[in-house]
Amino acid sequence: MIKKTVLTFILLPTILFATNPIPKDGVSGNFDLGMSYIKNTESTFQFNNLFLIKYQLGKSSISLKNNIAFINKSGEEEILNKGLQDFKYALNSKKLDLNLTLNHMYDISRSIKNRFGSGLGVSYLFTDEDDKKIGLGLAAIREKEINLIDEYKLQDRISANLDFMIKPNKNISINATNLYQPNIEEGGDFRWKTNVSFRVNLNSHFLFSINNTFNYDSRPAEGIPNTDYQLINSVSYTF
C-alpha cells in the first residue's frame, strides 16, 4: 500500500469480497477485476485481481484466496506489485473455530520479496446475531521473510484479532477488523492493522462499500515508512 495524506480524486471499480453467509454445505466465492486512480501531488494507477473460493462440508470449511495488485506511480518506470495467496482450513462449531492457515505474500513497495507463513489458531464469537457480531481470534504463526536483496529472517509471532459488525438495517452494515502481531522473541517489534468498511447491499449479489485501511509496522525495511493508509471505494459481486 502507498501512503497518502490527501486524496483529491478517486475512480475505483475495485472489488472486495462480500461477507454473505456460506451455505451449510456447498461452494461460494468471487472472481473480481478492478482498477483505481488516485491523484494528489502525484498520480497512482492500480490494477487488482481477486479470486476467492470457499467450500463447506459439515463442520469443516476450506478457503483459497489469491489477491494481487499492480501499481504504477507517475514519474516512475518500475511497476510496484503486491499479492497474497492464502489457504485456510477451519473446524467450526456454533461459536468456536479451530483453524490452520498457510499463506504467501509479497509487497515490492515495502521491500518484501516473499513472506511465507503458517499458523494454528482459534477464534470465538462472543455475539452472533443478525444485526451484531463480535469475535476474537488468537493464533501462533511462523514466518520466513525474504527481502529484495535476498536476505531472509525467521520470525515467530502471536496474531490477535478483534472484529465486529453492526447492521443498522438489513441493507447497511459497518465492519471493523483490528489485527495485532507482536514478535515473540523481540520486544518492540510488532505490526498493527485496522480496517473499517461501510457496506450497502444493492441486491443479493452486489454491494457497494467504502473501505479504510491503516497499517503500522514498528520495524519496516530501511527507507520504508512505519505507516501507510488507503481509502478504497468498491463494488463487489459474489456467488
N, C-alpha and C positions, 0 to 999 in steps of 0.2 A: 504494500500500500504506500501511497505517496502523501506526504504531509501537505495539507492545505490550510492556510489561515483564513482566506476569504474565498468563497465560491460565488462567482458572479453569474455564471451561466452553466446550466446542466441540461444535457439532452441524453436521456438514458432509457432505451428499451432493453435494459439488462434484466436477467431473470434470476430469482432465488426460489428455491423450492418451498411450497406451502406446507402447512402442518395439518392437513386433513387426516383424520384418524385412519389407521391402517385396518383393513378388514381382518376378522379373526383368522381366516386362512386365505392366502392369496398374494398376488403381486401388485405393487404400486410403484410409482416413481415419476420421473420427469426427464425430459431432454430439452435443453434450452440453449439458445444462441442470443447474444446481446452485445451491445456496444455503448460506450459512453464518451462524452466530450465535455471536458472541464476547462474553463478559461478564467484566469485572473492575470497575474503577472506573466504567465506562460500558458501555453495550450498543451493539454494532455488528451490523447486518444487511447481508449482502452477497448479491447475486444474480449468477450468472455464466452466460455462454453461450459455448461454444467450438465452432467449426467448423473442421475441418482436412481437406483432401483432397490426396492425392499421386498423381501419375501417373508411371510409369516406362516408358521405351521404350529398350531397349538400354542405352547408357551415359549417356543423358540422363534427368534427372528434373526435374519441376516440382512445386512445392508452393504451396498457398494456405492462409492461416490467418487466421481472424477470432476474436479473443478479447476479449470485453467484460465489464465488471463495473459494477454499480450498488451504491453503498454508502450506507447511512443510519445516522448516529450519533444516540444518544439526546440529546435536548435541542436538536437542530439540524434546522431545516426543510429546508435545502438537501440534495439528494442528490448525493453525490460520484460521479463516473463516470470510468472509465478504460478504455482499449481499445488494441488493437494489431491492425493489418492488415499482413500480411507476404506478399510474393511472393518465391520463390527458384527460380532455375534453376541446376542443377549438372551438370557433365560429370564422370562418375565413372570412375575406374579401380579396380584392386583395393584400393589403399590411399590414392591421391591424388585429391582432388576440386578442381576449379576451379568457382567459383560467382559468381553475380550476384544481389544482393538489392535489393529496393525495399520500403520499409516506411513506415507512418504510425502514430503513436501519440499518445495524449492522456492526461493524468492531472491532473484538476482538483485533487486533493489535494496535488499538488506544483507547482501553478500553471503547468502546461503545457497550453496550449490546443490546439496542434498541433505535432508534430515530424515532419518529413519527412526520410527518409534514403535514400541509395543507396550501394552498396558493391560492390567487387570483392575477392575473396579466394581463399585456398587453404587446404585442410585436409589433414592427413596422419595416418593411423592407424599408430602405432608397433607396437601389438599388436592383433590382430583375431582373437580366439579365442572359442569359445562361452561360456567362463566368465570371460573377461577382455578388456577393450578399453581402450586408452589412445590418445587423439587430441589433436592440437594444431592450432589454426587461427589464421590471420593475415589481416587484411583492412584496406583503406583505405576510410573512409566519409566522406561529405559530408552535413552536416545543416543544415536550416533549422528553427529553433525559434521559435515564436510564443507569448508568454505571455498571461495573461488580460486585460491592458490593451493588447493588440495591438502590443507591442514585439517585434521579431524580431532574431535574430542568426544568422549563418552560421558554421559550425564545420567544421574538418577534423580527423578523429580516426583513430587506429590502434585496431583492435579485435583483441585477442588472447584466445584461449580455450584452456583446458586441461580436458579431460573424461576421466573414466574410469568404468568399470563393472566390478563384481565380482559373480559369482554363486556363492554358497556351495553351492547345489544348483540343480536345474532349475526350481524354483518361486519362488526368492527371489533378488532382485538389489539391489545398492546402487549408486546412480548419483550422480555428483557433477559439477557444471559450475562452472567459475570463469571469469569474464569481466572483462577489464581494458581500459578505453577512455580513454587519455590524449589530451588536446588537443594537436595537433601544434604549434600556434603559441603556446600559453600554458602555461608550466611551472607545475606545481602544480594544474592543472585536470584532474581525472580522475574516472572512475566505476569502481566495483568491485561485482560481483555474484557471490554464491556460492549455489548451490542444491544441497542434498543430499536425496536421496529414498531411502526404503526401500520396496521393492515386493514384493508377494506375488501370484503368479498364482493366480486362483481357477479359471479354465478357459481355453480358447483365446481367449475374447473379453473376459473380465472380469478385472480385477486391483484389489487394494487397495493404497494407498500412503500413506505419511506423508512430507510434503514440508516442508523448512525452507529459507526464502529470506532472505538478508541482502543489503541494498543499502547502498552508500555513495556519496555524491556530494560531492566536495570543495567545490563551489560551487553549492549549491542556490539557489532563489529566496529573497528576503528573508523571514524568518519561518518558513522550512521547515527542519526538522532535517536534519542530514547523513545520518543513518542511519534505516533502517526495517527491521523484521523481521516475518516472517509464518510461522505454522505452519498447515499445511493437511493434513487427513485426506481422502482422496478415494477414490471408486470410479470406475473407468474402463471404458468399452466401446469397442471398436474393430471395424472391419470391413475 
